Amino acid sequence: MSRVKRSVHARKKRRSALERAKGYRGEKHSSYRRAKEQLLKSDTYAYRDRRNRKRDFRRLWITRINAAARREGLTYAQFMHGLRVAEIELDRKVLADIAVREPETFRRFAERAREAAGA
């Protein structure tokens, strides 16, 4: 088997790792070994937190919808149930945005939800 010379690829690999580690504290931005270790951790955190961001936003939307629904005299559960019975299919992201930006529109949704849940 023929010999593989690594110098070009090894240097390219090290350079790309150090470029990705720019801004890290201490040796983590200048020492290849430390940078490589930190990049493994950083990638793990980034992967985990991309999923957690979805969870965090859903919690925020639910909190906003609940606050707006309570202003209208409904709980979050009653409001969502009423919307489902009234066959209004809006996701939580849109409902939260309406609750914050257009309270009058949200009030109309709450009335429809109250009528549908009561019937």
PyMOL commands that set and color helices and strands:
alter all, ss='L'
color gray80, all
select helices_A, chain A and resi 7-20+26-29+32-71+76-85+92-101+103-118
alter helices_A, ss='H'
color red, helices_A
deselect
rebuild
show_as cartoon
